[in-house]
Amino acid sequence: MREGTLIYGLPEGINRLLYNNDPRVDYQVDAIKHSLGVAVDLRDLQEKIALEITRMRMDLMRLEREELHASRHIKLCQFALAPIRRIPPEVLSQIFLEFVALLEHENQITNIRNGVWLLTHICSYWRAVALSTPAIWATCHFQCGRPLGPPPFGEADAGPLEPSENTVHVVEEWLHRTKTHPLSIHFGCLDASHRGFIPCFRIMEAFLAKSAQWVELKLQIQEAFYSYFLPVLEFNHLPNLTKLKIYAAFSMETQIYASFQTAPKLQWVELKGFTSVDVSMSVTLPWKQITSFAGELATRPHILEDAPSILNCTFYTSRILPHSPIPTLGLRAPLTHHLLHLHLHTRSMIPELLVLPSLQSLVVPGSDIAILASVERLLQRSLASPTSLHIDEFVVNPEIKAVLAAAPSLTQLTIRVPETLCPISDSERFFSVFTDDGDTVPLVPALKKLDIQKVTLGEAFMRMLRRRCLRATDGEEDQWQGAHLESLSISDVGDTHISHLLQIKQLKAKTDLKLFDEGLTRVRILG
């Protein structure tokens, strides 16, 4: 009998009797009777079999239920034994601080369903730790018009809400939890039309009550607010204030800065968004102690003369007519300054007659030829040895190459293209001068870290990469006498050939090159 047939099935030779009228012989009759008897016996056992199947199914369901209950119990026990319950309060406080640092501007005082407030909603232990950690409440973001948390699920956002008494109480409760910890205040109120002006003033008064704890102050307030704010602030001593940022959406009056003369520790100043400014206004700031400045040159034309301690300076694009000359420092004689970091935006400032022998890093707009030409003269005049250059709005032009030639000490180069990809032809022309082929002197021989974005990879780039990555022991590439590339970051490089990708991976495997190539996952591979 074949495998899988029933135990009462008929053999092949006897089975055909079911389909013809042939006479039967004795052995066939015996076989048929035997098969019939087995089938009858099995049929008689049918009820017993059905009961057995039912019992087994019930046992299976019982076992599945027990397995489910056991799994749930295991999860509950694991939850009860989770390490989070054994973390000491001081460690949990540090975790909270790391969480708050990630929130940045999302950590609004009025967002009571998220941010720091969320830490007090998890359990009583977390709430106790959060309330006993003033540092996590020390960054105070308030933006006028933000609702108290997001709308309920399924409901549309009703838009900005006017500040109310409830908002004032929330801010006061937040500040109460900071105790005596140093504070970072970010206060914004730009809407002069809403009826919540008085609550906003009361909120600012709550902040002013703790002005002795301020270490950072960022203001974004409409002009009319200063008529209320200034008289109060003028009589507040700011003993710990080190950072000040004022964003103005309107023209401001000179006395806006008078109050900050009472800040003996003020070192970092940013003035942004001024459209019409009286130059004499900035005299009132304690410029002798300022070490970092960011703003338009019109805000402070003689900034480097008045602030000898400045180490970091950023000049934003000046609000001038398109055909007007780019502002200068107005120097009549060379000025030597110990500035370390200089960041120039498009049409921001031409550093003529400035000498910076200690300059370490530069950020320049690659599309502003006038500024690039002035920066080249600055480097030659200063005999400086900057180690870092960041080129924004990168465009291949002779002025960029001249700046690179004037800074052979560069070890770090960052290239950013604003919108569309840098064409392959421009990429080839630019990177061809980074190797010592032919009679050309290679640019930036000390380069160790290269970061490029939106620059198409071509043969010239790969030739430069091979030359600067491979060591002298690699045979044919033993002519390079400069520093070897240690780090390469590439992103948004557009269409590239698969052979170039393979070569980059091979170089990483053969050398000590640190490759950051997250952008390659979005590259359309050619070839």
C-alpha positions in Angstrom: 0.0 0.0 0.0 1.4 3.4 -1.0 2.3 5.9 1.7 -0.5 8.2 2.6 -3.3 5.8 1.6 -6.0 4.8 4.1 -5.5 1.6 6.1 -8.8 0.3 4.7 -8.1 1.1 1.1 -8.3 -1.7 -1.6 -5.2 -2.9 -3.5 -4.8 -2.0 -7.2 -5.8 -5.4 -8.5 -9.0 -5.5 -6.5 -10.0 -1.9 -6.8 -10.9 -2.4 -10.5 -13.8 -4.7 -9.5 -15.6 -1.5 -8.5 -15.8 -0.5 -12.1 -16.6 -3.8 -14.0 -18.7 -7.0 -13.7 -15.8 -9.5 -13.6 -16.4 -12.5 -11.3 -14.6 -12.4 -7.9 -12.3 -15.0 -6.6 -11.9 -16.0 -3.0 -8.8 -14.0 -2.1 -10.5 -10.8 -3.5 -13.6 -11.4 -1.4 -11.4 -11.9 1.7 -9.5 -8.6 1.0 -12.7 -6.7 0.5 -14.3 -8.0 3.7 -11.2 -7.1 5.7 -11.1 -3.6 4.4 -14.8 -3.2 5.1 -14.4 -4.4 8.7 -11.6 -1.9 9.4 -13.6 1.0 8.0 -16.7 -0.1 10.1 -14.5 -0.2 13.2 -13.1 3.3 12.5 -16.6 4.6 12.0 -17.7 3.2 15.3 -14.8 5.1 16.9 -15.8 8.3 15.2 -17.6 9.7 18.3 -14.6 8.8 20.5 -12.3 10.5 18.0 -14.4 13.6 17.9 -14.4 13.8 21.7 -10.6 13.4 21.7 -10.2 16.2 19.1 -12.4 18.5 21.2 -10.4 17.7 24.3 -7.1 18.4 22.6 -8.4 21.7 21.2 -9.4 22.8 24.7 -6.0 21.8 26.0 -4.4 23.8 23.3 -6.5 26.9 24.1 -5.7 26.5 27.8 -1.9 26.3 27.0 -2.2 29.4 24.7 -3.9 31.3 27.5 -1.3 30.3 30.0 1.4 31.4 27.6 -0.3 34.8 27.2 -0.6 35.3 30.9 3.0 34.3 31.4 4.2 36.7 28.8 2.2 39.5 30.4 3.6 38.7 33.8 7.1 38.6 32.5 6.7 42.1 31.0 5.3 43.4 34.2 8.2 41.9 36.2 10.7 43.3 33.7 9.1 46.7 34.0 9.3 46.5 37.8 13.0 45.5 37.6 13.9 48.1 34.9 17.2 49.9 35.5 15.4 53.3 35.4 13.9 52.6 38.8 17.4 52.1 40.2 19.0 55.3 38.7 20.0 57.6 41.5 18.4 61.1 41.5 21.6 62.9 40.5 22.0 60.6 37.4 18.4 61.0 36.4 18.9 64.8 36.7 21.8 64.6 34.3 19.6 62.6 31.9 17.0 65.3 32.2 19.5 68.0 31.4 20.6 66.1 28.2 17.0 65.8 27.2 16.4 69.6 27.7 19.5 70.4 25.7 18.1 68.6 22.7 14.8 70.5 22.8 16.4 73.9 22.0 13.6 76.3 20.8 10.9 73.7 21.3 11.2 74.1 25.1 8.6 76.8 25.4 7.3 77.8 28.8 3.7 77.8 27.5 4.0 74.3 26.0 2.7 72.5 29.1 2.2 69.2 27.4 5.7 68.7 26.1 9.3 69.8 26.9 10.3 70.1 30.5 6.7 69.9 31.6 6.5 66.4 30.2 9.1 65.2 32.7 6.7 66.0 35.6 3.8 63.9 34.1 5.6 60.5 33.9 5.5 59.4 37.6 5.8 60.8 41.1 9.5 59.9 41.2 10.3 61.7 38.0 8.3 64.7 39.1 10.1 64.9 42.4 13.5 64.8 40.6 12.4 67.4 38.0 11.2 69.8 40.6 14.4 69.4 42.6 16.6 70.2 39.6 16.5 73.9 38.9 18.9 73.6 36.0 16.3 72.0 33.7 14.1 75.0 34.2 16.9 77.5 33.7 16.3 78.1 29.9 13.2 80.2 29.7 11.6 80.5 26.2 8.6 82.7 25.9 7.1 83.7 22.6 4.0 85.9 22.6 1.0 84.2 20.9 1.9 80.6 21.5 -0.9 78.5 23.0 -0.6 76.5 26.2 0.3 73.3 24.5 -0.9 71.7 21.3 -4.6 71.4 20.4 -6.5 68.2 21.5 -6.3 65.2 19.2 -8.6 65.6 16.2 -9.0 69.4 16.6 -7.6 72.0 14.4 -5.1 74.6 15.6 -7.0 77.7 16.4 -3.9 79.9 15.7 -2.0 82.1 18.1 -3.6 82.9 21.4 -3.3 86.2 23.3 -1.5 86.1 26.6 -3.8 85.8 29.6 -3.7 85.7 33.4 -3.3 82.0 33.1 -0.2 82.4 31.0 1.3 84.8 33.5 0.8 82.2 36.3 2.4 79.5 34.2 5.5 81.7 33.7 5.7 82.6 37.4 5.5 78.9 38.3 8.3 78.1 35.9 10.5 80.8 37.3 9.8 79.8 40.8 11.2 76.3 40.0 14.6 77.8 38.8 15.3 78.9 42.4 18.7 80.7 42.3 20.1 79.0 39.2 21.6 81.2 36.4 19.0 81.9 33.8 18.9 82.0 30.0 16.0 84.3 29.0 14.5 84.3 25.5 11.6 86.7 25.3 9.6 87.5 22.2 6.7 89.9 21.7 6.4 91.3 18.2 2.7 91.8 17.8 1.7 95.3 18.8 -1.9 94.9 18.0 -3.1 92.2 20.4 -5.0 93.0 23.6 -2.6 90.8 25.6 0.0 93.6 25.8 -0.4 94.1 29.5 0.1 90.3 30.3 3.2 90.4 28.2 4.5 93.3 30.3 3.7 91.4 33.5 5.6 88.4 32.1 8.6 90.6 31.4 8.3 92.0 34.9 8.5 88.4 36.2 11.7 87.9 34.3 13.1 91.3 35.5 12.5 90.2 39.1 15.2 87.6 38.5 17.6 89.8 36.4 20.4 89.2 38.9 20.4 85.6 37.7 20.5 86.3 33.9 23.5 84.9 32.1 21.9 85.1 28.6 19.2 87.5 27.2 17.6 87.3 23.8 15.0 89.9 23.0 12.5 90.0 20.1 10.1 92.8 21.0 8.3 95.5 19.1 9.4 99.1 19.4 6.5 100.3 21.5 7.3 97.7 24.2 10.6 99.5 25.0 8.7 102.5 26.4 7.5 100.2 29.2 10.5 98.0 29.3 13.4 100.4 29.3 12.6 102.5 32.5 12.4 99.3 34.5 15.5 97.7 33.1 17.7 100.8 33.5 17.5 100.4 37.3 18.3 96.7 37.3 21.9 95.6 37.8 22.9 92.7 35.6 25.9 91.2 37.5 26.0 87.9 35.7 24.8 88.7 32.1 27.4 87.4 29.6 25.4 87.0 26.3 23.0 89.5 24.7 21.0 89.2 21.5 18.5 91.8 20.3 16.4 91.2 17.2 14.6 94.4 16.0 11.9 94.3 13.5 11.6 98.1 13.5 13.9 101.1 13.8 15.1 101.4 17.4 16.1 104.5 19.4 19.5 105.0 20.9 18.6 104.5 24.6 17.7 100.8 24.0 21.3 99.8 24.9 21.9 102.2 27.7 20.8 99.7 30.3 23.5 97.1 29.5 26.3 99.3 30.8 25.5 97.7 34.1 26.6 94.3 32.9 30.2 93.9 34.1 30.5 90.3 32.6 28.9 91.0 29.2 31.1 89.5 26.5 28.9 88.2 23.7 26.7 90.6 21.7 24.5 90.0 18.6 22.4 92.8 17.1 20.2 91.7 14.2 17.4 93.0 12.1 17.9 96.7 12.5 16.6 98.6 9.4 17.3 102.2 10.6 19.8 102.7 13.3 21.4 105.7 14.9 25.1 104.9 15.0 25.7 106.7 18.3 23.4 104.3 20.0 26.0 101.5 20.3 28.5 103.7 22.3 26.6 102.8 25.4 27.5 99.1 25.4 30.6 98.1 27.4 32.7 97.5 24.2 36.0 97.2 26.0 35.0 93.9 27.5 33.2 92.4 24.5 34.9 89.2 23.1 32.3 88.2 20.5 30.2 90.4 18.2 27.6 89.6 15.4 25.6 92.2 13.5 25.6 94.6 10.6 28.6 96.9 10.3 26.2 99.9 10.3 25.4 99.0 13.9 28.9 99.7 15.0 31.3 101.0 12.2 34.3 101.3 14.5 33.7 98.0 16.3 37.4 96.7 16.1 38.7 100.1 17.2 36.4 100.3 20.2 36.6 96.6 21.2 40.2 95.5 21.4 39.3 92.3 23.2 37.1 90.9 20.5 38.2 87.4 19.3 35.1 86.4 17.2 33.4 88.8 14.8 30.5 88.1 12.4 29.2 90.7 10.0 25.8 90.2 8.5 24.7 91.5 5.0 24.2 95.2 5.2 20.8 96.6 4.3 22.1 98.9 1.5 21.0 99.5 -2.0 22.1 96.9 -4.5 24.4 99.3 -6.4 25.8 101.0 -3.3 29.4 100.3 -2.3 30.0 97.6 0.3 30.7 99.1 3.8 34.2 99.3 5.1 35.6 99.9 8.6 36.3 103.5 7.7 40.0 103.2 8.7 42.4 105.9 7.6 45.5 104.0 8.8 46.3 100.3 9.2 44.8 98.8 12.3 46.3 95.7 13.9 43.9 93.6 15.9 44.2 90.2 17.6 40.9 88.9 16.2 40.9 85.0 15.9 37.7 84.3 13.9 36.1 86.4 11.2 32.8 85.6 9.5 31.8 87.7 6.5 28.4 87.4 4.8 27.6 88.7 1.2 27.9 92.5 1.0 28.8 92.7 4.6 32.2 94.4 5.0 35.4 94.9 3.1 38.4 94.6 5.6 40.7 97.2 4.0 43.7 98.5 6.1 43.0 95.8 8.7 45.8 93.6 9.9 45.0 90.3 11.7 48.2 88.4 12.5 46.5 86.0 14.9 43.6 85.0 12.5 42.7 81.3 12.9 39.5 80.8 10.9 37.6 82.5 8.1 34.1 82.3 6.7 33.7 84.1 3.3 31.0 84.3 0.7 32.3 82.6 -2.5 30.1 84.7 -4.8 31.2 88.1 -3.5 34.2 88.9 -5.6 34.9 92.3 -3.9 35.1 90.7 -0.5 37.2 87.8 -1.7 39.7 90.2 -3.3 39.8 92.2 0.0 40.3 89.0 2.0 43.2 88.0 -0.2 44.9 91.3 0.5 44.1 90.9 4.2 45.9 87.6 4.4 48.9 88.8 2.5 49.1 92.0 4.6 48.6 90.2 7.9 51.0 87.3 7.3 48.5 85.3 9.2 48.3 81.5 9.2 44.6 80.6 9.4 43.9 76.9 9.7 40.2 76.9 8.8 38.3 78.3 5.8 34.6 78.0 5.2 33.3 79.1 1.8 29.6 79.8 1.5 27.8 80.3 -1.8 30.7 78.6 -3.6 31.4 79.6 -7.1 34.6 78.8 -9.0 36.4 82.1 -9.7 40.0 83.3 -9.7 39.4 85.2 -6.4 38.7 82.0 -4.5 41.9 80.4 -5.8 43.8 83.6 -4.8 42.4 83.4 -1.2 43.5 79.7 -1.0 46.9 80.5 -2.4 47.3 83.2 0.3 46.5 80.7 3.1 48.8 77.7 2.6 48.5 76.9 6.3 44.9 75.8 6.0 44.2 72.3 7.5 40.4 72.4 7.2 38.3 73.5 4.2 34.5 73.5 4.0 32.7 74.2 0.7 29.0 74.9 0.5 27.0 75.5 -2.7 23.7 77.4 -1.9 21.2 75.8 -4.3 22.0 74.0 -7.5 24.9 71.6 -7.9 28.3 72.9 -8.8 28.7 71.8 -12.5 31.3 69.1 -13.2 33.3 71.5 -15.4 33.7 73.9 -12.5 34.6 71.1 -10.1 37.3 69.8 -12.6 38.8 73.3 -12.9 38.8 73.9 -9.1 40.2 70.6 -7.9 42.8 70.4 -10.7 44.9 73.0 -8.8 45.0 70.8 -5.7 47.6 68.4 -7.1 51.2 69.0 -8.0 50.9 67.7 -11.6 52.8 69.8 -14.2 54.2 73.2 -13.3 51.4 74.4 -11.0 51.9 74.8 -7.3 49.2 72.8 -5.4 46.8 74.8 -3.3 46.4 74.1 0.4 49.2 71.6 0.8 48.6 71.3 4.6 44.9 70.2 4.1 43.8 67.4 6.5 40.0 67.8 6.7 37.7 68.4 3.6 34.0 68.9 3.8 32.1 69.5 0.5 28.4 69.7 -0.3 26.7 69.9 -3.7 30.0 69.6 -5.6 29.9 67.0 -8.3 32.7 64.4 -8.1 34.9 64.2 -11.2 38.3 62.9 -12.3 40.2 65.9 -10.9 38.6 65.4 -7.5 39.5 61.7 -7.5 43.1 62.4 -8.6 43.5 64.9 -5.8 42.0 62.4 -3.3 44.3 59.6 -4.4 47.3 61.8 -4.2 46.6 63.2 -0.8 45.4 60.0 0.8 48.0 57.4 -0.3 51.3 57.2 1.6 54.8 57.1 0.2 54.9 53.3 0.6 52.2 53.0 -2.0 54.6 53.2 -5.0 53.4 55.3 -7.8 51.8 57.9 -5.5 55.0 58.7 -3.6 55.5 62.2 -5.0 53.2 64.1 -2.7 55.1 66.1 -0.1 52.3 67.8 1.7 50.0 66.7 4.5 47.8 63.7 4.0 44.0 63.9 4.1 42.6 62.5 7.3 38.9 63.3 7.1 36.5 63.6 4.2 32.8 64.6 4.4 30.7 64.5 1.2 27.0 65.1 0.9 24.5 66.0 -1.9 27.1 65.4 -4.6 24.6 64.7 -7.3 25.2 62.2 -10.2 28.5 60.5 -9.9 30.1 57.5 -11.6 30.2 54.2 -9.8 33.9 53.9 -10.3 34.4 57.0 -8.2 32.4 55.6 -5.4 34.4 52.4 -5.5 37.6 54.3 -5.4 36.6 56.3 -2.4 35.6 53.1 -0.5 38.9 51.5 -1.5 40.9 54.5 -0.3 39.1 54.4 3.0 40.0 50.7 3.3 43.7 51.2 2.4 44.4 54.4 4.4 43.5 56.1 7.7 40.9 58.3 5.9 37.8 59.0 8.1 34.9 59.0 5.6 31.5 60.7 6.4 29.5 59.8 3.3 25.8 59.8 4.4 25.0 61.9 1.4 26.1 59.1 -1.0 23.0 57.1 -0.2 21.0 59.7 -2.2 23.4 59.7 -5.2 22.1 58.5 -8.5 24.9 56.2 -9.6 26.1 56.4 -13.2 28.0 53.8 -15.2 
